[in-house]
């Protein structure tokens, strides 16, 4: 069996979650391998040193207070309006530049025509049916 699997078994044995078959396998491998015994003793020393030196730096009932705070969180009022506000703040520059561009296009289209109309405002013009059916007529008459 590989050393990685045996090391995992050692860690699992300290947690007390070994099956009978795993316990027998670990005991047999520990008796056969001195390297594995050294690893076992090293892990045992580290675990005992860590368990002795555990310092509690939190006030009592820290976990309960954190869990209560998490469970009692309420969505703030106006959740959608808060989202919309953050959206507008994020994309304000894009919205302003798009508005300026739209105004420039509208003024250009209004100045391009002779009268104030929706067609001039939107930049759409009525195309005669002859130009639609036979586009070569337009090119022929524009060349003259």
C-alpha positions in Angstrom: 0.0 0.0 0.0 1.3 3.5 -0.8 2.6 5.9 1.9 -0.1 8.5 1.1 -2.9 6.0 1.8 -1.2 4.9 5.0 -0.7 8.5 6.1 -4.3 9.1 5.5 -5.1 6.1 7.6 -2.9 7.4 10.4 -4.8 10.7 10.4 -8.1 8.9 10.3 -7.0 6.7 13.3 -6.5 9.8 15.4 -10.1 10.8 14.7 -11.3 7.4 15.7 -13.1 6.6 12.5 -11.3 3.4 11.4 -13.1 0.3 10.5 -11.9 -3.1 11.9 -10.2 -3.9 8.5 -8.5 -0.6 8.3 -7.3 -0.8 11.9 -5.8 -4.2 11.3 -4.1 -3.0 8.2 -2.6 0.0 9.9 -1.4 -2.1 12.9 0.3 -4.6 10.5 2.0 -1.8 8.4 3.2 0.0 11.6 4.8 -3.2 12.9 6.5 -3.8 9.5 7.8 -0.3 8.6 10.0 1.8 10.8 9.5 4.8 8.5 5.8 4.6 9.0 6.3 4.3 12.7 8.3 7.5 12.7 5.6 9.3 10.7 3.0 8.1 13.2 5.0 9.4 16.2 5.7 12.7 14.5 2.0 13.2 13.8 1.1 12.2 17.3 3.6 14.8 18.7 2.3 17.5 16.5 -1.3 16.8 17.4 -0.6 16.7 21.1 1.4 20.0 20.9 -1.4 21.7 19.0 -4.1 20.5 21.4 -2.2 21.7 24.4 -1.3 25.1 23.0 -4.8 26.1 21.8 -5.5 29.6 22.9 -9.0 31.0 22.9 -8.9 34.6 21.8 -12.6 35.0 21.2 -15.1 36.0 23.8 -17.4 33.2 25.2 -20.2 32.1 22.9 -18.6 33.5 19.8 -20.0 30.8 17.5 -23.5 31.3 18.8 -23.3 35.1 18.3 -22.0 34.8 14.8 -24.7 32.2 13.8 -27.4 34.3 15.4 -26.3 37.4 13.5 -26.2 35.4 10.2 -29.6 33.8 10.8 -31.3 37.1 11.8 -30.1 39.1 8.8 -33.0 40.8 7.1 -32.9 42.1 3.6 -32.7 45.9 3.6 -35.8 47.9 2.6 -35.9 48.8 -1.0 -33.7 46.0 -2.1 -34.6 46.5 -5.8 -34.0 50.3 -5.6 -30.7 49.7 -3.9 -29.8 47.4 -6.8 -30.9 49.9 -9.4 -29.0 52.6 -7.6 -25.8 50.6 -7.7 -26.5 49.8 -11.4 -26.8 53.5 -12.3 -23.7 54.4 -10.4 -21.7 51.7 -12.1 -22.8 52.6 -15.6 -23.3 56.4 -15.3 -20.4 57.3 -17.6 -21.7 54.9 -20.3 -25.2 56.3 -20.0 -24.1 59.9 -20.2 -21.9 59.3 -23.3 -24.7 57.4 -25.0 -27.1 60.3 -24.3 -24.7 62.8 -25.7 -24.2 60.7 -28.8 -28.0 60.3 -29.3 -28.5 64.1 -29.0 -25.7 64.7 -31.5 -27.3 62.3 -34.0 -30.7 63.9 -33.5 -29.4 67.4 -34.1 -27.4 66.2 -37.2 -30.5 64.6 -38.6 -32.7 67.7 -38.0 -30.1 70.0 -39.6 -29.7 67.7 -42.6 -33.3 68.1 -43.8 -35.2 71.2 -44.8 -38.1 70.9 -42.4 -38.8 69.6 -38.9 -40.4 66.2 -39.2 -40.2 62.8 -37.7 -38.4 61.5 -40.8 -35.7 64.0 -40.4 -35.5 63.5 -36.6 -35.0 59.7 -37.0 -32.9 60.0 -40.2 -35.4 58.0 -42.3 -36.5 59.2 -45.6 -39.3 57.9 -47.9 -37.7 56.0 -50.8 -39.7 56.0 -54.0 -40.9 52.6 -55.1 -39.0 52.9 -58.3 -35.7 53.0 -56.4 -36.7 49.9 -54.4 -37.7 47.8 -57.4 -34.9 48.9 -59.7 -31.9 50.4 -57.8 -30.0 51.0 -61.1 -32.4 53.8 -62.0 -31.2 55.8 -59.0 -27.5 55.4 -60.0 -28.3 56.2 -63.6 -30.2 59.5 -62.8 -27.7 60.5 -60.1 -24.8 60.2 -62.6 -26.4 62.7 -65.0 
